[in-house]
Amino acid sequence: MAYDASVDQELFSKAWENDAMKLVVGIYSYKGGAKKVQIRREPKGEEGRASFAKLGRLTKEELQGILPLLQEALGQLG
């Protein structure tokens, strides 16, 4: 079964960013299923446009930036 974006519902989304990238913390539910947290990295390329990249490892600054967002997401999970 292939992924269908039309049934992937975004329930929460907040971002932290610095000069080089944006980290987005979101809660999603696929086909009304379990709520799940996703963290994605969007590096800023030329002209400031963001693109998708593998999250990988976090620096201390990045972790400190998204920690409040993760705590807020946890509260949204109920």
Secondary structure, DSSP 8 states (H G I E B T S, - for coil): ----GGGEEEEEEEEEE-SSEEEEEEEEEETT--EEEEEEEEEB-GGG-B--B------HHHHHHHHHHHHHHHHHH-
